[in-house]
């Protein structure tokens, strides 16, 4: 992977608007970070996490009408900035290599729980993908879980999928990244040096949800275009809430939009 030239870390506008010319989006406000420091990226919503390549983690944002993908950046100093996620992105490290990342997300919904080890990723077909080399990751962990417990049923016959363990599921995951890296979005047009940020929050949620609906059940089908299932297991599954409120009241909000009992959409992983 090509390493980013140090020139790209030049800061502009004192942490102001995002650059679309390839230079950094936020000014650096901390020069005493050690190489081992991390910046946390929190991920929430209709995002497909590809864990199939030991050298590369990918975040896929499926085609889902009415959904909006955004990244909020909380700088070391100054106000939060929110930008749209579009095109492809990647994290480039600055010569920092962490050991094999620690991945502990037992609450995460994994496609292999329904389709076995033979399920394959097609995350690269998503309209937007953020690729992160494993060398730049210290750990991936669950940050928040759903208030409700879920199981899954087959869409064709309504039978419960016994291979899935009913549980509270991962609502938000946290990816600790090397602060020496840079997040490049919109095919390299937007650059965010990770050392300039206290944290980043990516979410992909519907802009509008009808009262009384279960968005998680309604929107889970958007994932199926981005996985390849074994021929003998070519059926869809639907999440079913087994505890919690059944008729949520929408709340208005731009960041990590929530319902009274659950978030709008939940992350899934492949395999």
Legacy VTK file of the C-alpha trace (Angstrom):
# vtk DataFile Version 3.0
C-alpha trace
ASCII
DATASET POLYDATA
POINTS 271 float
0.000 0.000 0.000
1.299 3.425 -0.882
2.282 5.477 2.147
0.935 8.980 2.412
3.431 11.798 1.928
3.987 13.932 5.027
2.835 16.965 3.044
-0.698 15.625 3.311
-0.641 16.298 7.041
-0.535 20.069 6.471
-3.435 21.659 8.293
-5.806 24.229 6.864
-8.387 26.682 8.139
-7.662 25.999 11.811
-9.846 22.902 11.902
-12.562 24.356 9.715
-14.382 23.011 6.701
-13.388 19.735 5.087
-10.966 20.084 2.212
-11.847 18.728 -1.198
-8.396 19.296 -2.633
-6.546 16.396 -1.041
-5.052 18.183 1.983
-6.073 17.555 5.554
-9.554 18.306 6.778
-8.649 19.355 10.322
-5.729 21.186 11.851
-3.467 19.254 14.203
-3.757 20.447 17.789
-1.591 17.852 19.501
2.046 17.142 18.704
2.971 15.016 21.723
1.113 11.813 20.900
3.273 8.707 21.035
3.274 6.357 18.000
1.200 3.855 19.986
-1.702 6.261 20.547
-5.044 5.393 19.058
-8.061 7.227 17.695
-11.395 5.470 18.106
-13.796 5.085 15.194
-17.336 4.254 16.343
-19.565 2.602 13.741
-23.340 2.320 13.898
-26.228 1.578 11.549
-26.706 -0.416 8.345
-23.023 -1.257 7.876
-21.605 -4.604 6.729
-18.287 -5.430 8.373
-16.065 -7.696 6.265
-13.778 -9.767 8.497
-12.825 -12.352 5.872
-9.373 -10.974 5.024
-6.803 -11.160 7.855
-4.875 -8.257 6.326
-7.769 -5.892 5.678
-11.028 -4.927 7.376
-13.729 -3.367 5.209
-16.810 -1.363 6.133
-19.488 -1.614 3.450
-22.397 0.808 3.145
-25.099 -1.056 1.167
-27.429 0.573 -1.317
-30.426 1.473 0.833
-32.873 4.122 -0.417
-33.687 6.747 2.173
-30.553 6.096 4.236
-27.804 8.638 4.828
-24.169 7.857 5.671
-22.273 10.447 7.689
-19.000 10.780 9.554
-18.760 13.029 12.603
-15.259 14.122 13.568
-14.610 15.405 17.066
-11.294 17.313 16.845
-8.786 17.673 19.675
-9.984 21.277 19.966
-12.923 22.964 18.340
-16.388 21.927 17.251
-17.652 18.639 15.880
-17.760 18.468 12.085
-20.067 16.187 10.113
-19.469 15.174 6.516
-21.244 12.843 4.109
-19.671 9.475 3.392
-19.626 8.857 -0.341
-17.375 7.019 -2.744
-14.671 4.740 -1.397
-12.307 5.445 1.452
-9.338 3.952 3.212
-7.043 4.352 6.180
-3.369 4.815 5.410
-0.905 4.236 8.263
2.347 6.129 8.755
4.706 3.228 9.244
2.987 2.107 12.454
2.338 -1.615 12.664
0.254 -2.967 15.530
0.329 -6.672 16.331
-2.616 -8.746 15.133
-5.709 -6.740 16.134
-7.750 -7.947 19.078
-11.277 -8.572 17.842
-13.871 -9.221 20.528
-17.425 -8.603 19.352
-19.508 -11.582 20.541
-22.721 -9.570 20.186
-22.150 -8.866 16.489
-24.592 -10.503 14.041
-22.514 -12.691 11.711
-23.790 -14.064 8.439
-22.072 -17.385 9.102
-24.540 -17.920 11.948
-27.212 -18.395 9.262
-25.259 -19.698 6.275
-22.207 -21.436 7.719
-18.551 -20.960 6.891
-19.318 -21.128 3.174
-20.829 -17.640 3.057
-18.659 -15.181 1.146
-18.336 -11.426 1.101
-19.331 -9.152 -1.760
-18.753 -6.011 0.271
-16.682 -4.595 -2.575
-19.963 -4.181 -4.503
-21.317 -1.664 -1.969
-21.633 1.923 -3.246
-19.238 3.059 -0.499
-16.514 1.013 1.175
-13.930 2.062 3.755
-10.886 -0.231 3.812
-8.661 -0.434 6.883
-5.400 -2.425 6.942
-5.102 -4.690 9.963
-1.699 -3.151 10.706
-3.475 0.114 11.557
-5.942 -1.511 13.995
-5.263 -2.159 17.649
-8.658 -3.627 18.493
-12.296 -4.007 17.504
-14.821 -4.267 20.306
-18.482 -3.824 21.105
-19.248 -0.352 22.429
-23.039 -0.555 22.842
-25.601 -3.359 22.653
-29.296 -3.256 21.871
-31.773 -2.868 24.689
-33.913 -5.600 23.147
-32.958 -9.231 22.586
-33.292 -10.645 19.088
-33.611 -13.939 17.324
-33.885 -14.589 13.556
-36.494 -16.434 11.512
-36.465 -17.662 7.933
-38.346 -15.401 5.553
-39.700 -18.320 3.526
-41.301 -20.407 6.280
-41.116 -18.321 9.480
-39.093 -20.957 11.348
-36.571 -19.763 13.904
-32.931 -20.124 12.867
-31.539 -22.422 15.549
-27.930 -21.720 14.603
-28.317 -18.120 15.794
-27.979 -17.525 19.533
-30.753 -15.150 20.687
-29.196 -12.185 22.453
-28.788 -8.458 22.725
-26.836 -7.538 19.617
-24.070 -5.087 18.824
-25.484 -1.627 18.316
-22.159 0.217 18.044
-18.676 -1.151 17.509
-15.442 0.641 18.323
-12.385 0.320 16.092
-9.206 1.646 17.710
-6.927 2.954 14.957
-3.359 4.193 14.951
-3.420 7.952 15.453
-0.506 8.147 13.030
-2.791 7.146 10.168
-4.991 9.207 7.892
-8.572 8.497 6.868
-9.152 9.282 3.200
-12.739 9.564 2.009
-14.551 10.274 -1.267
-11.877 8.524 -3.331
-9.073 10.549 -1.730
-10.672 13.986 -2.010
-11.091 14.322 1.765
-8.204 13.564 4.144
-8.523 13.416 7.930
-5.267 12.851 9.883
-6.379 10.643 12.762
-4.035 12.354 15.206
-6.097 15.536 14.908
-9.274 13.845 16.163
-10.376 12.751 19.622
-12.858 10.360 18.022
-14.808 9.663 14.846
-18.369 8.397 14.552
-19.744 6.833 11.375
-23.429 6.065 11.031
-25.702 4.909 8.234
-29.368 5.282 9.133
-32.670 6.083 7.411
-33.564 9.735 7.272
-37.194 8.946 8.108
-38.873 6.046 9.892
-42.598 5.444 10.276
-43.980 5.131 13.786
-44.761 1.567 14.792
-42.307 -0.013 12.348
-39.306 -2.170 13.177
-36.540 -0.688 10.988
-34.078 -3.450 11.839
-36.449 -6.109 10.460
-37.493 -3.914 7.536
-33.952 -3.008 6.462
-31.943 -6.175 7.128
-32.729 -7.367 3.585
-30.399 -4.687 2.184
-27.458 -6.853 3.247
-28.280 -9.845 1.036
-27.037 -8.305 -2.220
-23.560 -8.132 -0.682
-23.079 -11.714 0.441
-22.823 -14.987 -1.489
-24.594 -17.877 0.174
-24.142 -21.631 -0.417
-26.707 -22.856 -2.956
-28.374 -25.127 -0.410
-28.853 -22.225 2.001
-30.179 -19.592 -0.368
-32.898 -18.215 1.898
-33.360 -14.831 3.548
-33.583 -14.311 7.293
-35.473 -11.668 9.253
-34.631 -10.378 12.739
-37.358 -10.808 15.336
-37.395 -8.875 18.578
-38.179 -11.142 21.534
-38.030 -8.535 24.298
-38.604 -4.792 24.378
-41.189 -2.376 23.032
-43.138 -3.398 19.942
-44.378 0.048 18.880
-41.547 2.554 19.204
-42.013 6.294 18.894
-39.489 7.976 16.565
-37.169 10.615 17.953
-35.734 13.346 15.777
-31.960 13.595 15.649
-29.047 13.732 13.243
-26.425 11.814 15.185
-26.932 8.177 16.168
-30.712 8.457 15.810
-32.426 6.322 18.414
-35.844 4.942 19.260
-37.131 4.480 22.792
-36.135 0.820 22.878
-33.664 0.293 20.041
-31.523 1.862 17.352
-32.760 2.185 13.782
-30.397 -0.329 12.132
-27.715 -2.700 13.380
-24.340 -3.760 12.047
-23.780 -7.194 10.510
-20.559 -9.028 9.679
-19.394 -11.489 7.069
-18.349 -14.262 7.255
LINES 1 272
271 0 1 2 3 4 5 6 7 8 9 10 11 12 13 14 15 16 17 18 19 20 21 22 23 24 25 26 27 28 29 30 31 32 33 34 35 36 37 38 39 40 41 42 43 44 45 46 47 48 49 50 51 52 53 54 55 56 57 58 59 60 61 62 63 64 65 66 67 68 69 70 71 72 73 74 75 76 77 78 79 80 81 82 83 84 85 86 87 88 89 90 91 92 93 94 95 96 97 98 99 100 101 102 103 104 105 106 107 108 109 110 111 112 113 114 115 116 117 118 119 120 121 122 123 124 125 126 127 128 129 130 131 132 133 134 135 136 137 138 139 140 141 142 143 144 145 146 147 148 149 150 151 152 153 154 155 156 157 158 159 160 161 162 163 164 165 166 167 168 169 170 171 172 173 174 175 176 177 178 179 180 181 182 183 184 185 186 187 188 189 190 191 192 193 194 195 196 197 198 199 200 201 202 203 204 205 206 207 208 209 210 211 212 213 214 215 216 217 218 219 220 221 222 223 224 225 226 227 228 229 230 231 232 233 234 235 236 237 238 239 240 241 242 243 244 245 246 247 248 249 250 251 252 253 254 255 256 257 258 259 260 261 262 263 264 265 266 267 268 269 270
